[in-house]
């Protein structure tokens, strides 16, 4: 396996860990933390996609920009995946930095729907384009949310 795919595989593992964490903390009604974990699951699966293609970024904004440019605007992935990644980013900022804003079960459920769209779209693409990458655990965790 080449270095790009090794990096992508490591990012997929991080995405899976964040999906598992989201389910765990949501089960304890820690919705603020769950929303943050859902964003990071989506973020890491997108970073895996970029890494598999040899596209490097230096920031969260860069990840969103490169994802949009190379995969959403080209039609390779559904435009909702790009929109939802941005929505999840803003939800994460609210959850992490605006303690005065309530983050409740409804916010978690909306973030879950959006994260599942991003994760499923990217994992499906990766499974088709890079069969050496194992997306099974990631897809299973996403489906269980």
N, CA, C and O atoms as a GROMACS GRO file, in nm:
protein
  580
    1UNK      N    1   0.085  -0.118   0.000
    1UNK     CA    2   0.000   0.000   0.000
    1UNK      C    3   0.090   0.124   0.000
    1UNK      O    4   0.183   0.134   0.080
    2UNK      N    5   0.060   0.217  -0.091
    2UNK     CA    6   0.145   0.336  -0.098
    2UNK      C    7   0.115   0.433   0.016
    2UNK      O    8   0.017   0.417   0.089
    3UNK      N    9   0.200   0.533   0.031
    3UNK     CA   10   0.192   0.626   0.144
    3UNK      C   11   0.060   0.703   0.147
    3UNK      O   12   0.006   0.728   0.254
    4UNK      N   13   0.008   0.742   0.030
    4UNK     CA   14  -0.119   0.815   0.026
    4UNK      C   15  -0.231   0.732   0.085
    4UNK      O   16  -0.314   0.782   0.161
    5UNK      N   17  -0.233   0.604   0.051
    5UNK     CA   18  -0.339   0.518   0.101
    5UNK      C   19  -0.319   0.484   0.249
    5UNK      O   20  -0.417   0.464   0.321
    6UNK      N   21  -0.195   0.476   0.294
    6UNK     CA   22  -0.170   0.455   0.437
    6UNK      C   23  -0.223   0.573   0.518
    6UNK      O   24  -0.284   0.555   0.623
    7UNK      N   25  -0.199   0.693   0.469
    7UNK     CA   26  -0.250   0.812   0.536
    7UNK      C   27  -0.403   0.813   0.533
    7UNK      O   28  -0.467   0.844   0.633
    8UNK      N   29  -0.460   0.778   0.420
    8UNK     CA   30  -0.606   0.772   0.408
    8UNK      C   31  -0.663   0.670   0.505
    8UNK      O   32  -0.766   0.696   0.569
    9UNK      N   33  -0.598   0.555   0.518
    9UNK     CA   34  -0.646   0.452   0.610
    9UNK      C   35  -0.642   0.501   0.755
    9UNK      O   36  -0.733   0.473   0.833
   10UNK      N   37  -0.537   0.573   0.791
   10UNK     CA   38  -0.527   0.628   0.927
   10UNK      C   39  -0.640   0.729   0.951
   10UNK      O   40  -0.697   0.733   1.061
   11UNK      N   41  -0.672   0.809   0.852
   11UNK     CA   42  -0.781   0.907   0.866
   11UNK      C   43  -0.916   0.836   0.877
   11UNK      O   44  -1.004   0.882   0.950
   12UNK      N   45  -0.934   0.726   0.805
   12UNK     CA   46  -1.058   0.650   0.816
   12UNK      C   47  -1.073   0.592   0.956
   12UNK      O   48  -1.184   0.586   1.009
   13UNK      N   49  -0.964   0.551   1.016
   13UNK     CA   50  -0.967   0.500   1.154
   13UNK      C   51  -1.010   0.612   1.249
   13UNK      O   52  -1.092   0.588   1.339
   14UNK      N   53  -0.958   0.731   1.230
   14UNK     CA   54  -0.998   0.845   1.314
   14UNK      C   55  -1.146   0.877   1.296
   14UNK      O   56  -1.215   0.909   1.392
   15UNK      N   57  -1.193   0.869   1.173
   15UNK     CA   58  -1.335   0.894   1.146
   15UNK      C   59  -1.420   0.792   1.220
   15UNK      O   60  -1.521   0.828   1.281
   16UNK      N   61  -1.381   0.665   1.214
   16UNK     CA   62  -1.456   0.559   1.282
   16UNK      C   63  -1.456   0.580   1.433
   16UNK      O   64  -1.558   0.563   1.498
   17UNK      N   65  -1.342   0.618   1.488
   17UNK     CA   66  -1.334   0.644   1.632
   17UNK      C   67  -1.428   0.757   1.672
   17UNK      O   68  -1.492   0.750   1.777
   18UNK      N   69  -1.436   0.860   1.591
   18UNK     CA   70  -1.525   0.972   1.622
   18UNK      C   71  -1.672   0.934   1.610
   18UNK      O   72  -1.754   0.984   1.687
   19UNK      N   73  -1.706   0.847   1.516
   19UNK     CA   74  -1.845   0.800   1.509
   19UNK      C   75  -1.880   0.720   1.634
   19UNK      O   76  -1.988   0.736   1.690
   20UNK      N   77  -1.789   0.633   1.676
   20UNK     CA   78  -1.813   0.554   1.797
   20UNK      C   79  -1.825   0.646   1.919
   20UNK      O   80  -1.911   0.624   2.005
   21UNK      N   81  -1.740   0.746   1.926
   21UNK     CA   82  -1.744   0.840   2.039
   21UNK      C   83  -1.875   0.918   2.039
   21UNK      O   84  -1.934   0.940   2.145
   22UNK      N   85  -1.922   0.959   1.923
   22UNK     CA   86  -2.048   1.033   1.914
   22UNK      C   87  -2.163   0.951   1.970
   22UNK      O   88  -2.245   1.002   2.047
   23UNK      N   89  -2.169   0.825   1.932
   23UNK     CA   90  -2.276   0.739   1.982
   23UNK      C   91  -2.265   0.720   2.133
   23UNK      O   92  -2.366   0.721   2.204
   24UNK      N   93  -2.144   0.703   2.182
   24UNK     CA   94  -2.122   0.681   2.325
   24UNK      C   95  -2.164   0.804   2.408
   24UNK      O   96  -2.237   0.790   2.506
   25UNK      N   97  -2.117   0.921   2.369
   25UNK     CA   98  -2.149   1.039   2.449
   25UNK      C   99  -2.294   1.082   2.432
   25UNK      O  100  -2.353   1.135   2.526
   26UNK      N  101  -2.352   1.059   2.316
   26UNK     CA  102  -2.494   1.091   2.298
   26UNK      C  103  -2.579   1.000   2.386
   26UNK      O  104  -2.682   1.043   2.439
   27UNK      N  105  -2.536   0.877   2.403
   27UNK     CA  106  -2.606   0.785   2.491
   27UNK      C  107  -2.608   0.832   2.635
   27UNK      O  108  -2.693   0.790   2.714
   28UNK      N  109  -2.515   0.919   2.669
   28UNK     CA  110  -2.509   0.979   2.802
   28UNK      C  111  -2.561   1.122   2.802
   28UNK      O  112  -2.537   1.198   2.895
   29UNK      N  113  -2.632   1.159   2.697
   29UNK     CA  114  -2.695   1.290   2.679
   29UNK      C  115  -2.595   1.405   2.678
   29UNK      O  116  -2.628   1.517   2.718
   30UNK      N  117  -2.475   1.378   2.634
   30UNK     CA  118  -2.373   1.481   2.619
   30UNK      C  119  -2.372   1.525   2.472
   30UNK      O  120  -2.277   1.499   2.398
   31UNK      N  121  -2.478   1.592   2.434
   31UNK     CA  122  -2.502   1.624   2.294
   31UNK      C  123  -2.400   1.722   2.236
   31UNK      O  124  -2.366   1.713   2.118
   32UNK      N  125  -2.352   1.812   2.317
   32UNK     CA  126  -2.250   1.907   2.271
   32UNK      C  127  -2.126   1.831   2.223
   32UNK      O  128  -2.073   1.857   2.115
   33UNK      N  129  -2.081   1.735   2.305
   33UNK     CA  130  -1.964   1.655   2.268
   33UNK      C  131  -1.994   1.565   2.149
   33UNK      O  132  -1.907   1.541   2.066
   34UNK      N  133  -2.116   1.515   2.141
   34UNK     CA  134  -2.154   1.427   2.030
   34UNK      C  135  -2.150   1.502   1.897
   34UNK      O  136  -2.104   1.449   1.796
   35UNK      N  137  -2.200   1.627   1.897
   35UNK     CA  138  -2.199   1.708   1.775
   35UNK      C  139  -2.055   1.733   1.730
   35UNK      O  140  -2.024   1.726   1.611
   36UNK      N  141  -1.967   1.762   1.826
   36UNK     CA  142  -1.826   1.782   1.793
   36UNK      C  143  -1.767   1.655   1.731
   36UNK      O  144  -1.696   1.662   1.631
   37UNK      N  145  -1.795   1.540   1.791
   37UNK     CA  146  -1.742   1.414   1.739
   37UNK      C  147  -1.796   1.383   1.600
   37UNK      O  148  -1.723   1.330   1.515
   38UNK      N  149  -1.921   1.417   1.575
   38UNK     CA  150  -1.978   1.394   1.441
   38UNK      C  151  -1.908   1.480   1.336
   38UNK      O  152  -1.881   1.433   1.225
   39UNK      N  153  -1.880   1.605   1.371
   39UNK     CA  154  -1.805   1.688   1.276
   39UNK      C  155  -1.670   1.624   1.247
   39UNK      O  156  -1.630   1.613   1.131
   40UNK      N  157  -1.600   1.581   1.352
   40UNK     CA  158  -1.467   1.524   1.329
   40UNK      C  159  -1.473   1.393   1.251
   40UNK      O  160  -1.379   1.362   1.178
   41UNK      N  161  -1.578   1.317   1.265
   41UNK     CA  162  -1.594   1.197   1.182
   41UNK      C  163  -1.603   1.237   1.035
   41UNK      O  164  -1.535   1.179   0.950
   42UNK      N  165  -1.687   1.336   1.006
   42UNK     CA  166  -1.701   1.383   0.868
   42UNK      C  167  -1.570   1.444   0.817
   42UNK      O  168  -1.528   1.418   0.704
   43UNK      N  169  -1.507   1.524   0.901
   43UNK     CA  170  -1.381   1.588   0.865
   43UNK      C  171  -1.276   1.483   0.828
   43UNK      O  172  -1.211   1.494   0.724
   44UNK      N  173  -1.258   1.384   0.914
   44UNK     CA  174  -1.152   1.285   0.890
   44UNK      C  175  -1.181   1.196   0.768
   44UNK      O  176  -1.088   1.155   0.700
   45UNK      N  177  -1.307   1.168   0.741
   45UNK     CA  178  -1.336   1.089   0.621
   45UNK      C  179  -1.306   1.171   0.496
   45UNK      O  180  -1.260   1.117   0.395
   46UNK      N  181  -1.330   1.300   0.501
   46UNK     CA  182  -1.298   1.387   0.387
   46UNK      C  183  -1.146   1.401   0.374
   46UNK      O  184  -1.094   1.400   0.262
   47UNK      N  185  -1.075   1.414   0.485
   47UNK     CA  186  -0.928   1.419   0.478
   47UNK      C  187  -0.875   1.288   0.419
   47UNK      O  188  -0.777   1.291   0.343
   48UNK      N  189  -0.937   1.176   0.451
   48UNK     CA  190  -0.896   1.047   0.392
   48UNK      C  191  -0.912   1.051   0.241
   48UNK      O  192  -0.825   1.005   0.167
   49UNK      N  193  -1.024   1.105   0.195
   49UNK     CA  194  -1.048   1.117   0.052
   49UNK      C  195  -0.942   1.203  -0.015
   49UNK      O  196  -0.886   1.166  -0.118
   50UNK      N  197  -0.916   1.318   0.045
   50UNK     CA  198  -0.814   1.408  -0.011
   50UNK      C  199  -0.677   1.340  -0.011
   50UNK      O  200  -0.603   1.350  -0.109
   51UNK      N  201  -0.643   1.272   0.098
   51UNK     CA  202  -0.513   1.205   0.108
   51UNK      C  203  -0.498   1.097   0.001
   51UNK      O  204  -0.392   1.083  -0.060
   52UNK      N  205  -0.604   1.021  -0.021
   52UNK     CA  206  -0.599   0.914  -0.122
   52UNK      C  207  -0.567   0.970  -0.260
   52UNK      O  208  -0.509   0.902  -0.344
   53UNK      N  209  -0.606   1.095  -0.282
   53UNK     CA  210  -0.581   1.162  -0.410
   53UNK      C  211  -0.455   1.248  -0.406
   53UNK      O  212  -0.424   1.316  -0.504
   54UNK      N  213  -0.383   1.246  -0.295
   54UNK     CA  214  -0.259   1.323  -0.285
   54UNK      C  215  -0.283   1.472  -0.268
   54UNK      O  216  -0.195   1.552  -0.300
   55UNK      N  217  -0.398   1.511  -0.218
   55UNK     CA  218  -0.431   1.653  -0.198
   55UNK      C  219  -0.406   1.687  -0.052
   55UNK      O  220  -0.468   1.629   0.038
   56UNK      N  221  -0.316   1.780  -0.028
   56UNK     CA  222  -0.281   1.821   0.108
   56UNK      C  223  -0.348   1.952   0.144
   56UNK      O  224  -0.365   2.040   0.058
   57UNK      N  225  -0.384   1.966   0.269
   57UNK     CA  226  -0.443   2.090   0.320
   57UNK      C  227  -0.380   2.122   0.454
   57UNK      O  228  -0.317   2.038   0.518
   58UNK      N  229  -0.397   2.248   0.496
   58UNK     CA  230  -0.336   2.291   0.621
   58UNK      C  231  -0.438   2.341   0.724
   58UNK      O  232  -0.401   2.384   0.833
   59UNK      N  233  -0.566   2.335   0.689
   59UNK     CA  234  -0.667   2.388   0.781
   59UNK      C  235  -0.802   2.324   0.754
   59UNK      O  236  -0.822   2.258   0.652
   60UNK      N  237  -0.894   2.346   0.847
   60UNK     CA  238  -1.031   2.297   0.827
   60UNK      C  239  -1.095   2.366   0.707
   60UNK      O  240  -1.165   2.302   0.628
   61UNK      N  241  -1.071   2.495   0.692
   61UNK     CA  242  -1.124   2.567   0.576
   61UNK      C  243  -1.065   2.512   0.447
   61UNK      O  244  -1.135   2.502   0.346
   62UNK      N  245  -0.937   2.477   0.450
   62UNK     CA  246  -0.872   2.420   0.334
   62UNK      C  247  -0.932   2.286   0.295
   62UNK      O  248  -0.946   2.256   0.176
   63UNK      N  249  -0.965   2.206   0.394
   63UNK     CA  250  -1.029   2.076   0.368
   63UNK      C  251  -1.162   2.099   0.298
   63UNK      O  252  -1.192   2.034   0.198
   64UNK      N  253  -1.242   2.191   0.350
   64UNK     CA  254  -1.372   2.218   0.289
   64UNK      C  255  -1.356   2.272   0.147
   64UNK      O  256  -1.429   2.232   0.057
   65UNK      N  257  -1.260   2.361   0.128
   65UNK     CA  258  -1.238   2.420  -0.005
   65UNK      C  259  -1.194   2.315  -0.107
   65UNK      O  260  -1.248   2.309  -0.218
   66UNK      N  261  -1.098   2.232  -0.070
   66UNK     CA  262  -1.048   2.130  -0.162
   66UNK      C  263  -1.153   2.022  -0.190
   66UNK      O  264  -1.164   1.972  -0.302
   67UNK      N  265  -1.229   1.987  -0.089
   67UNK     CA  266  -1.339   1.891  -0.105
   67UNK      C  267  -1.440   1.945  -0.205
   67UNK      O  268  -1.483   1.874  -0.296
   68UNK      N  269  -1.479   2.069  -0.187
   68UNK     CA  270  -1.574   2.131  -0.278
   68UNK      C  271  -1.520   2.140  -0.420
   68UNK      O  272  -1.590   2.105  -0.516
   69UNK      N  273  -1.398   2.185  -0.433
   69UNK     CA  274  -1.336   2.204  -0.564
   69UNK      C  275  -1.319   2.075  -0.642
   69UNK      O  276  -1.352   2.068  -0.761
   70UNK      N  277  -1.268   1.973  -0.577
   70UNK     CA  278  -1.231   1.850  -0.648
   70UNK      C  279  -1.341   1.743  -0.654
   70UNK      O  280  -1.337   1.655  -0.740
   71UNK      N  281  -1.438   1.750  -0.563
   71UNK     CA  282  -1.535   1.640  -0.557
   71UNK      C  283  -1.680   1.683  -0.563
   71UNK      O  284  -1.763   1.611  -0.618
   72UNK      N  285  -1.713   1.798  -0.507
   72UNK     CA  286  -1.852   1.842  -0.508
   72UNK      C  287  -1.884   1.916  -0.637
   72UNK      O  288  -1.981   1.883  -0.706
   73UNK      N  289  -1.804   2.016  -0.670
   73UNK     CA  290  -1.830   2.095  -0.791
   73UNK      C  291  -1.815   2.013  -0.919
   73UNK      O  292  -1.877   2.045  -1.020
   74UNK      N  293  -1.734   1.909  -0.915
   74UNK     CA  294  -1.716   1.824  -1.032
   74UNK      C  295  -1.829   1.723  -1.049
   74UNK      O  296  -1.841   1.659  -1.153
   75UNK      N  297  -1.911   1.709  -0.944
   75UNK     CA  298  -2.020   1.612  -0.948
   75UNK      C  299  -1.979   1.472  -0.906
   75UNK      O  300  -2.061   1.379  -0.911
   76UNK      N  301  -1.855   1.454  -0.865
   76UNK     CA  302  -1.811   1.322  -0.819
   76UNK      C  303  -1.888   1.280  -0.693
   76UNK      O  304  -1.911   1.161  -0.671
   77UNK      N  305  -1.926   1.378  -0.612
   77UNK     CA  306  -2.005   1.353  -0.491
   77UNK      C  307  -2.122   1.451  -0.486
   77UNK      O  308  -2.115   1.560  -0.541
   78UNK      N  309  -2.226   1.410  -0.420
   78UNK     CA  310  -2.347   1.489  -0.406
   78UNK      C  311  -2.316   1.624  -0.342
   78UNK      O  312  -2.237   1.631  -0.248
   79UNK      N  313  -2.378   1.729  -0.392
   79UNK     CA  314  -2.353   1.863  -0.338
   79UNK      C  315  -2.391   1.874  -0.191
   79UNK      O  316  -2.335   1.957  -0.119
   80UNK      N  317  -2.486   1.792  -0.145
   80UNK     CA  318  -2.522   1.796  -0.004
   80UNK      C  319  -2.406   1.756   0.086
   80UNK      O  320  -2.397   1.803   0.200
   81UNK      N  321  -2.318   1.672   0.038
   81UNK     CA  322  -2.202   1.632   0.118
   81UNK      C  323  -2.116   1.755   0.150
   81UNK      O  324  -2.070   1.769   0.262
   82UNK      N  325  -2.095   1.841   0.053
   82UNK     CA  326  -2.019   1.963   0.076
   82UNK      C  327  -2.092   2.060   0.167
   82UNK      O  328  -2.032   2.118   0.258
   83UNK      N  329  -2.220   2.076   0.142
   83UNK     CA  330  -2.302   2.165   0.226
   83UNK      C  331  -2.304   2.117   0.369
   83UNK      O  332  -2.287   2.196   0.462
   84UNK      N  333  -2.324   1.987   0.388
   84UNK     CA  334  -2.334   1.932   0.523
   84UNK      C  335  -2.201   1.937   0.598
   84UNK      O  336  -2.199   1.956   0.719
   85UNK      N  337  -2.090   1.921   0.527
   85UNK     CA  338  -1.960   1.935   0.594
   85UNK      C  339  -1.947   2.075   0.651
   85UNK      O  340  -1.901   2.093   0.764
   86UNK      N  341  -1.987   2.175   0.574
   86UNK     CA  342  -1.985   2.314   0.623
   86UNK      C  343  -2.079   2.334   0.740
   86UNK      O  344  -2.043   2.401   0.838
   87UNK      N  345  -2.199   2.278   0.732
   87UNK     CA  346  -2.295   2.290   0.842
   87UNK      C  347  -2.240   2.226   0.970
   87UNK      O  348  -2.252   2.283   1.079
   88UNK      N  349  -2.180   2.109   0.956
   88UNK     CA  350  -2.123   2.039   1.072
   88UNK      C  351  -2.008   2.119   1.133
   88UNK      O  352  -1.991   2.122   1.255
   89UNK      N  353  -1.930   2.183   1.049
   89UNK     CA  354  -1.820   2.267   1.099
   89UNK      C  355  -1.875   2.380   1.186
   89UNK      O  356  -1.824   2.406   1.295
   90UNK      N  357  -1.979   2.445   1.138
   90UNK     CA  358  -2.038   2.555   1.215
   90UNK      C  359  -2.106   2.504   1.342
   90UNK      O  360  -2.102   2.570   1.446
   91UNK      N  361  -2.168   2.387   1.335
   91UNK     CA  362  -2.228   2.327   1.454
   91UNK      C  363  -2.120   2.294   1.557
   91UNK      O  364  -2.140   2.311   1.677
   92UNK      N  365  -2.005   2.246   1.510
   92UNK     CA  366  -1.893   2.216   1.599
   92UNK      C  367  -1.841   2.343   1.664
   92UNK      O  368  -1.811   2.342   1.784
   93UNK      N  369  -1.830   2.450   1.590
   93UNK     CA  370  -1.783   2.576   1.649
   93UNK      C  371  -1.879   2.624   1.757
   93UNK      O  372  -1.838   2.671   1.863
   94UNK      N  373  -2.008   2.612   1.729
   94UNK     CA  374  -2.108   2.650   1.830
   94UNK      C  375  -2.096   2.562   1.954
   94UNK      O  376  -2.095   2.612   2.066
   95UNK      N  377  -2.086   2.433   1.932
   95UNK     CA  378  -2.077   2.339   2.044
   95UNK      C  379  -1.952   2.362   2.128
   95UNK      O  380  -1.956   2.353   2.251
   96UNK      N  381  -1.841   2.392   2.062
   96UNK     CA  382  -1.714   2.406   2.134
   96UNK      C  383  -1.693   2.543   2.196
   96UNK      O  384  -1.629   2.553   2.301
   97UNK      N  385  -1.745   2.648   2.135
   97UNK     CA  386  -1.708   2.782   2.177
   97UNK      C  387  -1.822   2.871   2.225
   97UNK      O  388  -1.798   2.983   2.270
   98UNK      N  389  -1.944   2.823   2.216
   98UNK     CA  390  -2.057   2.904   2.260
   98UNK      C  391  -2.134   2.829   2.368
   98UNK      O  392  -2.241   2.774   2.344
   99UNK      N  393  -2.075   2.827   2.486
   99UNK     CA  394  -2.134   2.755   2.598
   99UNK      C  395  -2.271   2.806   2.637
   99UNK      O  396  -2.349   2.735   2.700
  100UNK      N  397  -2.300   2.929   2.601
  100UNK     CA  398  -2.431   2.988   2.633
  100UNK      C  399  -2.540   2.941   2.537
  100UNK      O  400  -2.658   2.968   2.561
  101UNK      N  401  -2.504   2.873   2.431
  101UNK     CA  402  -2.601   2.819   2.337
  101UNK      C  403  -2.628   2.674   2.373
  101UNK      O  404  -2.535   2.594   2.386
  102UNK      N  405  -2.754   2.639   2.389
  102UNK     CA  406  -2.792   2.502   2.422
  102UNK      C  407  -2.774   2.412   2.300
  102UNK      O  408  -2.819   2.445   2.190
  103UNK      N  409  -2.709   2.300   2.319
  103UNK     CA  410  -2.696   2.198   2.215
  103UNK      C  411  -2.772   2.077   2.268
  103UNK      O  412  -2.729   2.013   2.364
  104UNK      N  413  -2.884   2.046   2.205
  104UNK     CA  414  -2.974   1.944   2.258
  104UNK      C  415  -2.984   1.823   2.165
  104UNK      O  416  -2.916   1.813   2.064
  105UNK      N  417  -3.072   1.733   2.202
  105UNK     CA  418  -3.092   1.610   2.125
  105UNK      C  419  -3.131   1.640   1.980
  105UNK      O  420  -3.085   1.571   1.889
  106UNK      N  421  -3.213   1.740   1.959
  106UNK     CA  422  -3.254   1.776   1.822
  106UNK      C  423  -3.132   1.820   1.740
  106UNK      O  424  -3.120   1.783   1.623
  107UNK      N  425  -3.043   1.897   1.800
  107UNK     CA  426  -2.920   1.937   1.730
  107UNK      C  427  -2.835   1.816   1.696
  107UNK      O  428  -2.779   1.805   1.587
  108UNK      N  429  -2.826   1.725   1.792
  108UNK     CA  430  -2.750   1.601   1.770
  108UNK      C  431  -2.811   1.519   1.656
  108UNK      O  432  -2.739   1.469   1.570
  109UNK      N  433  -2.942   1.506   1.655
  109UNK     CA  434  -3.008   1.426   1.551
  109UNK      C  435  -2.988   1.488   1.413
  109UNK      O  436  -2.967   1.415   1.316
  110UNK      N  437  -2.994   1.619   1.404
  110UNK     CA  438  -2.970   1.686   1.275
  110UNK      C  439  -2.824   1.666   1.232
  110UNK      O  440  -2.797   1.639   1.115
  111UNK      N  441  -2.731   1.681   1.326
  111UNK     CA  442  -2.590   1.660   1.294
  111UNK      C  443  -2.565   1.515   1.253
  111UNK      O  444  -2.483   1.488   1.165
  112UNK      N  445  -2.635   1.422   1.316
  112UNK     CA  446  -2.622   1.280   1.280
  112UNK      C  447  -2.664   1.256   1.136
  112UNK      O  448  -2.594   1.190   1.060
  113UNK      N  449  -2.779   1.311   1.098
  113UNK     CA  450  -2.827   1.294   0.960
  113UNK      C  451  -2.725   1.348   0.861
  113UNK      O  452  -2.695   1.284   0.760
  114UNK      N  453  -2.672   1.466   0.891
  114UNK     CA  454  -2.578   1.528   0.798
  114UNK      C  455  -2.444   1.455   0.795
  114UNK      O  456  -2.386   1.437   0.688
  115UNK      N  457  -2.396   1.412   0.911
  115UNK     CA  458  -2.269   1.338   0.914
  115UNK      C  459  -2.281   1.206   0.838
  115UNK      O  460  -2.189   1.166   0.767
  116UNK      N  461  -2.395   1.140   0.852
  116UNK     CA  462  -2.416   1.015   0.779
  116UNK      C  463  -2.411   1.036   0.628
  116UNK      O  464  -2.357   0.952   0.556
  117UNK      N  465  -2.466   1.146   0.580
  117UNK     CA  466  -2.461   1.175   0.436
  117UNK      C  467  -2.316   1.190   0.391
  117UNK      O  468  -2.276   1.132   0.290
  118UNK      N  469  -2.239   1.268   0.466
  118UNK     CA  470  -2.098   1.289   0.428
  118UNK      C  471  -2.021   1.158   0.435
  118UNK      O  472  -1.951   1.122   0.340
  119UNK      N  473  -2.033   1.088   0.545
  119UNK     CA  474  -1.957   0.964   0.564
  119UNK      C  475  -1.994   0.861   0.459
  119UNK      O  476  -1.906   0.799   0.398
  120UNK      N  477  -2.123   0.841   0.436
  120UNK     CA  478  -2.166   0.741   0.338
  120UNK      C  479  -2.123   0.778   0.196
  120UNK      O  480  -2.078   0.692   0.120
  121UNK      N  481  -2.135   0.905   0.161
  121UNK     CA  482  -2.096   0.947   0.026
  121UNK      C  483  -1.946   0.924   0.003
  121UNK      O  484  -1.906   0.868  -0.099
  122UNK      N  485  -1.866   0.968   0.098
  122UNK     CA  486  -1.721   0.956   0.082
  122UNK      C  487  -1.677   0.810   0.095
  122UNK      O  488  -1.594   0.765   0.016
  123UNK      N  489  -1.730   0.737   0.191
  123UNK     CA  490  -1.692   0.596   0.208
  123UNK      C  491  -1.729   0.516   0.084
  123UNK      O  492  -1.653   0.429   0.040
  124UNK      N  493  -1.845   0.542   0.028
  124UNK     CA  494  -1.887   0.473  -0.094
  124UNK      C  495  -1.793   0.502  -0.210
  124UNK      O  496  -1.753   0.412  -0.284
  125UNK      N  497  -1.758   0.629  -0.225
  125UNK     CA  498  -1.665   0.670  -0.330
  125UNK      C  499  -1.529   0.600  -0.310
  125UNK      O  500  -1.473   0.544  -0.404
  126UNK      N  501  -1.479   0.604  -0.187
  126UNK     CA  502  -1.348   0.542  -0.160
  126UNK      C  503  -1.351   0.392  -0.186
  126UNK      O  504  -1.256   0.336  -0.240
  127UNK      N  505  -1.460   0.327  -0.147
  127UNK     CA  506  -1.471   0.182  -0.169
  127UNK      C  507  -1.467   0.148  -0.318
  127UNK      O  508  -1.410   0.047  -0.358
  128UNK      N  509  -1.529   0.233  -0.398
  128UNK     CA  510  -1.529   0.210  -0.544
  128UNK      C  511  -1.395   0.244  -0.608
  128UNK      O  512  -1.346   0.169  -0.693
  129UNK      N  513  -1.336   0.355  -0.569
  129UNK     CA  514  -1.215   0.403  -0.635
  129UNK      C  515  -1.086   0.345  -0.578
  129UNK      O  516  -0.985   0.335  -0.648
  130UNK      N  517  -1.090   0.306  -0.451
  130UNK     CA  518  -0.970   0.255  -0.383
  130UNK      C  519  -1.007   0.130  -0.304
  130UNK      O  520  -1.017   0.135  -0.182
  131UNK      N  521  -1.026   0.018  -0.372
  131UNK     CA  522  -1.071  -0.103  -0.304
  131UNK      C  523  -0.976  -0.153  -0.196
  131UNK      O  524  -1.016  -0.233  -0.111
  132UNK      N  525  -0.852  -0.108  -0.198
  132UNK     CA  526  -0.757  -0.149  -0.094
  132UNK      C  527  -0.792  -0.087   0.041
  132UNK      O  528  -0.750  -0.137   0.146
  133UNK      N  529  -0.868   0.021   0.039
  133UNK     CA  530  -0.908   0.085   0.165
  133UNK      C  531  -1.030   0.013   0.221
  133UNK      O  532  -1.127  -0.012   0.150
  134UNK      N  533  -1.024  -0.019   0.349
  134UNK     CA  534  -1.134  -0.089   0.414
  134UNK      C  535  -1.225   0.012   0.483
  134UNK      O  536  -1.187   0.071   0.584
  135UNK      N  537  -1.344   0.030   0.430
  135UNK     CA  538  -1.442   0.124   0.486
  135UNK      C  539  -1.553   0.052   0.562
  135UNK      O  540  -1.652   0.114   0.602
  136UNK      N  541  -1.538  -0.078   0.583
  136UNK     CA  542  -1.644  -0.159   0.643
  136UNK      C  543  -1.683  -0.111   0.782
  136UNK      O  544  -1.801  -0.090   0.809
  137UNK      N  545  -1.586  -0.094   0.870
  137UNK     CA  546  -1.617  -0.053   1.008
  137UNK      C  547  -1.680   0.086   1.010
  137UNK      O  548  -1.777   0.110   1.081
  138UNK      N  549  -1.626   0.175   0.931
  138UNK     CA  550  -1.678   0.311   0.923
  138UNK      C  551  -1.824   0.310   0.879
  138UNK      O  552  -1.908   0.378   0.939
  139UNK      N  553  -1.854   0.235   0.776
  139UNK     CA  554  -1.990   0.230   0.725
  139UNK      C  555  -2.085   0.164   0.824
  139UNK      O  556  -2.201   0.202   0.835
  140UNK      N  557  -2.035   0.065   0.895
  140UNK     CA  558  -2.117  -0.003   0.996
  140UNK      C  559  -2.148   0.092   1.112
  140UNK      O  560  -2.262   0.096   1.158
  141UNK      N  561  -2.051   0.165   1.158
  141UNK     CA  562  -2.073   0.262   1.266
  141UNK      C  563  -2.169   0.372   1.223
  141UNK      O  564  -2.255   0.414   1.301
  142UNK      N  565  -2.155   0.417   1.100
  142UNK     CA  566  -2.244   0.521   1.048
  142UNK      C  567  -2.387   0.471   1.042
  142UNK      O  568  -2.480   0.542   1.081
  143UNK      N  569  -2.406   0.351   0.994
  143UNK     CA  570  -2.541   0.294   0.983
  143UNK      C  571  -2.605   0.274   1.120
  143UNK      O  572  -2.727   0.279   1.132
  144UNK      N  573  -2.523   0.252   1.222
  144UNK     CA  574  -2.576   0.225   1.356
  144UNK      C  575  -2.618   0.352   1.430
  144UNK      O  576  -2.685   0.344   1.534
  145UNK      N  577  -2.581   0.468   1.379
  145UNK     CA  578  -2.617   0.594   1.448
  145UNK      C  579  -2.765   0.618   1.444
  145UNK      O  580  -2.813   0.719   1.496
   0.00000   0.00000   0.00000
